[in-house]
Amino acid sequence: MKKVLGELDEEAVIKDIKEKLDYKELREDIKEFREKFAKLIEAAGIEKLVIYVDELDRCSPNTILDTLEAMRLFLFNGKVAFVIGADERHVSYAIKNKFKDIEGINMDIGKEYQEKIIQYPILNTKYE
């Protein structure tokens, strides 16, 4: 049986607090990872690290999003760049499946998301 504090569900409040604490730990883990990675790049004497990701569009929508999110962990460091080979329509589809349209806001979430991550898109219209 749930205890209710006024209009608040105590179990829901506790769950929400735990999720926020877990998120705080995640942010701290990400910060620590970034610091250690920066030190590793520095110690290795790497001036620029270029990572090629080809055929991203052949992955499942969830894997596409997981890969993009993982790449974001490295983008903070000015010494890391990614070159992505993918059909932007498939990537956009994956993004739209994860982040549904927001009612009342007219935007293409797939396009907006990609524009935040991809600085220099090079379109190959030869095969369209």
N, C-alpha and C positions, 0 to 999 in steps of 0.2 A: 504494500500500500504506500502510495506517495504522500509525502508531507507537502503541504502547500503553504507557502508564506505569503499571505495576502493573495495576490494574483500570480505569484511566482512559483514555479515548480522547483523545489529544492534540488531534486536529482538533476534536472536540466541545468540549473545554475552551477552545480558542482562539476558536471560534465564539461560545461563551457569553460570554466576556470582551468580544468585540467588540460583541455585542448590548447588554451592560450599559453599555459606553462610549457607544454610540449613544443609549441611553435617558438617560444622564446629559446628553448634549448636548441632547436633546429637552427635558428638564426645565429646563435653562438657557435654552433658546429660549422656553419657555413663561413662565418668570419674567421674561425681558426683555420679552416681548410685554405681559404684565400691567403692568409698570412703565410702558412707553411709552403704553399705553392709558389708564392712570390719569392720566398727565400730559396727554394729549390731552383727556380729559373735563374736567380741571381748567382747562386753558387755554381751552377753549371755553365755560366758565362753565355747564356743564350740571349742573343740580341732580339731575335724575332722567331717565334714558334708558329708555323703555319700548319694547320691540321685540315686535311682533306676529308670530306664526308660526301661520298658519292652514292647515288641511287637511294637517297633518303625517301623518295616517293614510293619506293617498293616495299617499305615497311608498313606495318599495321598503323592505323591512326594513333593508337596509344603509344607505340614505340616512337613515332615521329615526334609527338609532344614531349615524351620523356627525353629524347635526344636534344631537342631544342632547349628544354629547361636545363639539362646538364651543361650544354654549351654556355649558357648564361653565367654559370659559375666561373668560367674562365675569362669571360669578356671584360671583367673589371680590370684586368691586367693589360696594359697597353702593349705588352710584348706578345700577345696571343691573337691570332686571327684564324678564322675558319673560312674555307672555301667549300660551299655546299652545292652539290649537283642534285637537282630535284625538279620535278614538274611542280611549279608553284600551285597549280590547281589541286593537286593531291595534298599538298601541305595545308592549303587553305581549307580543304574539306576536313582534315584532321582537327584543325583549330576550331572550326565551326561546330564540329561534333562535341568537343570538350566545352567550349564557351558558347552557350546558346545565345541567340539574339536577345538583347535587352529591350523590353517593350518600351515604346515611346522614343527610342533613340535610333536614328537612321544612320547606321554605319555598317561597313563590311568588316566584321571582327577578324576574319581571316587575313584580309589585306592589312588592316591596322596592326595586327600582331606581328606580321612579317616585316612591316616597315620599321618596327621598333628594334628588331634583331638584325636585319640584313641592311647593311649600310650601302653597299654597291651592287645592286642587282644587275646581272647581265642576262638578258633574255635571248634565247635561241629560238627564233621563229621559223627556222628552216624546216622543222618537223611538224609544225602545226597544220 
